[in-house]
Amino acid sequence: MQRLLACIDASLYATSVADHAAWAARRLDAAVELLHVIQRNDAVTARQDLSGAVGLGAKSSLLEELVAIDEAEAKLSKERGRLLLEAAEERVRAGGVQDVRTVHRHGGIVETVVEREENADLVVIGKRGASSGFARDHIGSKVERVVRESIRPVLVTTPEFRPIERVLVAYDGGRSAERAVELAARSPLLEGTDVHVLTVGRSSADRQRDLDAVAARLPQATCDLVPGEPEEVLAREIESRGADLLLMGAYGHSPLRRLIVGSLTTAMMQRCRVPVLLFR
């Protein structure tokens, strides 16, 4: 049986992650593992260590108080996480999935996700975490790190779930894009959806030949080659076609190229108003 790893926190994306996980699990007949990670924080560092500016006795008292506060916050964080997991489990079960388990961990979010995904086929995570600001077009730094380091497909969700009926596949001929096409061709995840494959760039014999090969593998899909800049064209096509989901390869360029010209993956996660399913 397939297994999905759904990562939740106290952000507004928690219910969306649960809903997207339930949708995917129903289609894949998969189990769902709900993961919540409590990050370790140092109480003295978090509040700034001002104890050196006071006398020794006051310093000892301050440290004792900070330790007590830290212990209380740890208990509160644990209880908050338990309640979040309970609510998410209830929502996933209400979405028609019965095989659900919850996992509560302390540690680094990215490291824990990478560890837990070894037993998963798909990772589901919100676009931004609880510690992110409220800028609409930003993505959480830890979300980006999860996508960069994960070896599984990662579904990055929007704040609210909506039925997935129309899917846009960004195809550039690369290995990760081939994985996206393979899923569209064989997986029950997208069965019954309207699939459109889009290659962006200058027309060439090689690109057209690759796109024709994709069309042969996806006879029910429409395939187009559109000139222009990928970020602009993809954003426009998602809007004009009313796409509910974008499939694309993730971080396919070298680290040096990403540093110089940025990343299409990050740009699309920032701009998209639909979930993005990313493949490495």
Sequence and secondary structure as in RCSB ss.txt:
>XXXX:A:sequence
MQRLLACIDASLYATSVADHAAWAARRLDAAVELLHVIQRNDAVTARQDLSGAVGLGAKSSLLEELVAIDEAEAK
LSKERGRLLLEAAEERVRAGGVQDVRTVHRHGGIVETVVEREENADLVVIGKRGASSGFARDHIGSKVERVVRES
IRPVLVTTPEFRPIERVLVAYDGGRSAERAVELAARSPLLEGTDVHVLTVGRSSADRQRDLDAVAARLPQATCDL
VPGEPEEVLAREIESRGADLLLMGAYGHSPLRRLIVGSLTTAMMQRCRVPVLLFR
>XXXX:A:secstr
  EEEEE  SSTTHHHHHHHHHHHHHHHT EEEEEEEE    HHHHH   GGGS HHHHHHHHHHHHHHHHHHHH
HHHHHHHHHHHHHHHHHHHTT   EEEEEEES HHHHHHHHGGG SEEEEESS TTS   TT   HHHHHHHHH 
SS EEEE SS     EEEEE  SSHHHHHHHHHHHH GGGTTSEEEEEEES   HHHHHHHHHHHHH TTSEEEE
E S HHHHHHHHHHHHT SEEEEE   S HHHHHHH  HHHHHHHH SS EEEE 
